Amino acid sequence: MTATDTPTFAARVSDALGGALSLVFPTWCAGCDAPDVPLCAVCRGALAVDVRTRTVDGLTVWSALAFEGIAARVVRAAKEEGRTTLLRALAPALRDAVGHAVGAVSTRPARAITLVPIPTSAAAMRRRGYRVVDSICRHAGLPAHRLLIARGRAADQRVLDRAQRARNVAGAFTAREAAGRTVLLVDDVVTTGATLREAAAALRAAGATVLGAVTVASTPRKGIDTATDR
């Protein structure tokens, strides 16, 4: 099933539970602010997948959604407002993007490709208490392997321009147990691609073959949306 199909039984149960919990803990739709539901049916439908690609210094990136409108609001709420129930709603988009990427770059079975999430920084982990990318992978049924380690203390990317972002993440990662693996990087949003570029460099230096990267969403090419951090 793709994100354009009718809601699954699990999605209907999730909506029902959300409605019940709203009696005790008031909530609202992350996409349109409708009351008493984490994500209404209309906004869930707006997360329909439209996989697009872009290239960052030779690295192909597959993204399921445009980081704008309802999709951007949902991603922000999941990342920065602690609304972890929304991570499940983003999972079909990531799963479809991974499927497109695997089909495009490899004749090998999907199980032979290692999905490597961009690591959550220590500061983001303290702020959120959960790893966004790892959680979306888990909801999508995608095995994520933490081969990358963040080193140093990079500044918050959200306040930086394109050139500053590139400098900020230069040499930001090291990789472990990567030799001989064929990998796809996984992240929530790609903005300038600086983070993905550095992650790919670290994996290649450790002996991995990097096929590309997959993200839930991609910012419009016309500029940088400073509400995200990649």
Number of C-alpha atoms within 10 A of each C-alpha: 9 12 21 15 9 12 15 11 9 9 15 13 12 18 18 13 13 20 19 14 14 16 10 8 10 14 19 17 21 26 22 16 13 14 15 19 22 28 25 19 15 11 18 22 16 16 22 17 22 15 23 15 15 16 12 15 10 9 16 17 25 29 32 27 25 22 23 15 11 18 22 23 17 27 26 18 19 21 22 15 13 14 17 17 14 20 23 18 23 26 22 25 27 30 23 23 28 26 14 18 22 20 13 11 11 13 8 11 9 14 9 11 17 22 23 26 27 27 21 19 18 15 13 16 13 10 13 18 11 15 16 23 24 24 17 26 24 14 17 19 12 18 15 19 16 17 21 23 17 18 13 12 12 16 14 15 20 14 12 16 14 15 10 13 23 19 13 18 23 15 16 18 21 17 21 14 14 22 14 11 17 20 23 21 25 28 25 24 24 29 23 22 22 22 24 26 20 18 29 26 18 22 26 19 14 18 16 21 18 21 21 23 31 34 24 30 29 28 21 13 11 6 11 18 19 14 14 21 18 25
